[in-house]
Amino acid sequence: MHGSNSSFGGGNSLADASWDSPERIDRLQSLLSQRLGPEYVAQRPGPGGAGKLTYVEGWRLINIANEVFGFNGWSSQVISIQIDFCDQLDGNRFNVCASAIVRVTLRDGVFHEDVGTGSIDNARGKAAAFDKCKKEAVTDAMKRALRNFGNATGNCVYDKRYCAEVMKHKKEPVRNFHTSAMGRVLTLVVGASGRVVVSSTAERLRLCKCFWFQYLTTSSSSTTTRPPCQR
């Protein structure tokens, strides 16, 4: 996963296992009991600059949940969200704090929910401050709800001894990073004849569909251009 190219837990995906099978429950329990390696955690200065806070970034925790439960094996729901306070300062600046409650539900109906907060000080605009605080609160609440399922979904970072030890280990570098595995924008090459050249049959079919849609939506005009696959 991010930080290493191997999937979490050594590839023990639960996507194909029955949700009611003892095998799935055992494998899920095994995965959730694993503490996260240094590739999954980060640190930042603690509140007031005192010490360091070890945490798992929101996007990374979503990836972990997708690998452990499957992309269709869990869901999150915002139960409530509110602005706790919005204090206006001199110069049209604001101190804002928001809180949210998020519920994370597994496919078999088991769920946990928790509260999260987001805040900003001395923000220049109220709208931007509300936007940041609400998103931050929802992400924080989702992370706190996910951690209730086990160490693998973030609970381990609340163990101070674990946090002190995990950062002593070297993070594995990202290997085998190939752009061929990325979803890329289709590059169109126009030849000397003015026709669009594509490198594969699949790309040609996809391109023709786009041109056919454009052709049909503009067919009422006095001049029309036929799609390249029909020229």
C-alpha positions in Angstrom: 0.0 0.0 0.0 1.2 3.6 0.3 4.7 3.5 1.7 5.2 -0.1 0.4 3.8 -1.9 -2.6 2.6 -5.0 -0.6 -1.0 -5.0 0.5 -1.8 -4.7 4.2 -1.5 -7.9 6.2 0.5 -9.7 3.5 -2.4 -9.9 1.0 -5.0 -11.6 3.2 -7.9 -9.9 1.4 -11.4 -10.6 2.7 -13.2 -9.5 -0.5 -13.9 -13.1 -1.6 -14.7 -14.6 1.8 -18.3 -15.0 3.1 -19.2 -12.4 5.6 -20.7 -14.9 8.0 -18.0 -17.6 7.7 -15.8 -18.4 10.7 -12.8 -18.2 8.3 -13.6 -14.6 7.5 -14.0 -13.7 11.2 -10.7 -15.3 12.1 -8.8 -13.6 9.3 -10.4 -10.3 10.1 -9.6 -10.5 13.7 -6.0 -11.4 12.8 -5.7 -8.4 10.5 -7.2 -6.0 12.9 -4.9 -7.1 15.8 -1.8 -6.1 13.8 -0.1 -2.9 14.8 0.8 -0.5 12.0 4.3 -0.3 10.7 6.2 3.0 10.4 5.1 3.4 6.8 1.6 4.0 8.0 2.1 6.6 10.7 3.2 10.2 10.9 4.2 12.7 13.6 3.5 16.4 14.1 4.1 18.7 17.1 1.6 18.2 19.9 -0.8 20.8 21.2 1.0 23.9 22.3 4.2 22.5 20.8 4.6 20.0 23.7 6.1 16.7 22.5 5.1 14.9 19.3 1.7 13.5 18.3 1.7 10.2 16.4 -1.3 9.8 14.0 -2.5 8.1 10.8 -3.5 10.4 8.0 -7.1 10.2 6.9 -6.5 9.1 3.3 -4.1 6.4 4.5 -6.7 5.1 7.0 -9.3 4.9 4.3 -6.9 2.8 2.2 -6.3 0.5 5.2 -10.0 0.1 5.8 -10.6 -0.7 2.1 -7.9 -3.3 2.2 -9.0 -4.9 5.4 -12.8 -4.8 4.9 -13.0 -4.5 1.1 -14.1 -1.4 -0.8 -17.7 -2.5 -0.4 -17.4 -3.9 3.1 -17.7 -0.7 5.1 -19.3 2.7 4.9 -19.3 5.9 6.9 -22.2 8.2 7.7 -22.2 11.7 9.2 -24.7 11.5 12.1 -24.5 15.2 13.0 -22.3 18.2 12.4 -22.3 21.6 14.0 -20.4 24.8 14.5 -19.4 25.0 18.2 -18.3 28.6 18.1 -17.4 31.4 15.6 -15.7 34.3 17.2 -15.1 37.4 15.1 -11.9 39.2 15.7 -10.6 42.6 14.5 -10.0 43.0 10.8 -12.8 40.6 9.8 -11.0 37.5 11.0 -12.5 34.5 12.8 -11.8 31.8 15.3 -14.0 28.8 14.4 -14.5 25.3 15.9 -16.8 22.5 14.5 -17.7 19.1 15.7 -19.1 16.0 14.0 -20.3 12.5 14.9 -19.6 9.9 12.3 -20.7 6.2 12.2 -18.7 3.6 10.5 -20.7 0.4 9.6 -19.4 -2.9 8.3 -21.3 -5.0 5.8 -22.6 -7.3 8.5 -24.1 -4.4 10.4 -21.5 -4.0 13.2 -20.8 -0.3 13.7 -18.9 2.2 15.8 -19.4 5.9 16.0 -17.4 8.7 17.6 -17.0 12.5 17.8 -14.4 14.6 16.0 -13.5 18.2 16.0 -11.9 20.7 13.6 -10.8 24.3 14.3 -9.0 27.3 12.9 -7.7 30.5 14.4 -7.4 33.9 12.8 -9.1 32.8 9.6 -9.6 35.5 6.9 -13.0 34.4 5.8 -16.0 32.8 7.5 -16.9 30.5 4.6 -13.4 29.1 4.1 -13.1 28.7 7.9 -16.4 26.7 8.1 -15.4 24.6 5.1 -12.0 23.6 6.7 -13.4 23.0 10.2 -16.3 20.8 9.0 -14.2 18.7 6.8 -11.6 18.3 9.5 -14.2 17.4 12.1 -15.7 14.7 9.8 -12.3 13.2 9.0 -11.3 13.2 12.7 -14.6 11.6 13.7 -14.3 8.9 11.0 -10.7 8.1 12.2 -11.9 7.8 15.8 -14.8 5.6 14.8 -12.5 3.3 12.7 -10.0 2.9 15.6 -12.6 1.1 17.6 -12.3 -1.9 15.3 -8.7 -2.6 16.2 -5.0 -1.8 16.0 -4.8 -2.0 12.2 -7.4 0.8 11.9 -5.6 3.3 14.1 -6.1 2.2 17.7 -2.4 1.4 18.1 -1.3 5.0 17.8 -3.0 5.6 21.2 -0.4 3.3 22.8 2.4 5.6 24.0 5.0 2.8 24.2 4.1 1.7 20.7 4.5 5.3 19.4 7.9 5.6 21.0 9.1 2.4 19.5 7.6 2.5 16.0 9.3 5.7 14.9 12.7 4.1 15.7 12.3 1.8 12.7 13.2 2.8 9.2 10.4 3.3 6.8 10.5 1.1 3.7 11.0 3.1 0.5 8.4 3.0 -2.3 9.5 0.5 -4.9 8.4 -0.5 -8.4 6.6 2.8 -9.0 5.4 2.6 -12.6 3.3 5.2 -14.4 1.8 2.3 -16.5 -0.2 1.4 -13.4 -1.8 4.9 -13.2 -5.0 6.0 -14.7 -3.9 8.5 -17.3 -5.6 11.1 -19.5 -5.9 9.8 -23.1 -3.4 11.7 -25.3 -4.7 12.4 -28.8 -2.3 12.7 -31.7 -3.4 14.4 -34.9 -1.7 13.0 -38.1 -0.9 14.9 -41.3 -4.3 14.1 -42.8 -6.0 15.7 -39.8 -7.3 12.4 -38.5 -6.9 11.5 -34.8 -4.4 8.7 -34.3 -4.7 6.4 -31.2 -2.5 3.6 -30.1 -5.0 0.8 -29.4 -8.4 -0.6 -30.5 -9.8 0.1 -27.0 -8.8 3.7 -27.3 -10.2 4.0 -30.8 -13.6 2.7 -29.7 -13.6 5.0 -26.7 -12.7 7.9 -28.9 -15.4 7.1 -31.5 -18.0 7.0 -28.8 -17.1 10.5 -27.7 -17.2 11.7 -31.3 -20.5 10.0 -32.0 -22.0 11.8 -29.0 -20.7 15.1 -30.2 -22.0 14.2 -33.8 -25.5 13.4 -32.6 -25.8 16.5 -30.4 -24.8 18.7 -33.3 -26.5 16.9 -36.2 -29.1 19.7 -36.5 -26.5 22.2 -37.6 -26.0 23.0 -41.3 -22.5 21.5 -41.4 -21.5 18.3 -39.6 -18.3 16.4 -39.3 -18.4 12.6 -39.4 -16.6 10.8 -36.6 -13.0 9.7 -37.4 -14.0 6.0 -37.3 -16.4 6.6 -40.2 -14.0 8.6 -42.4 
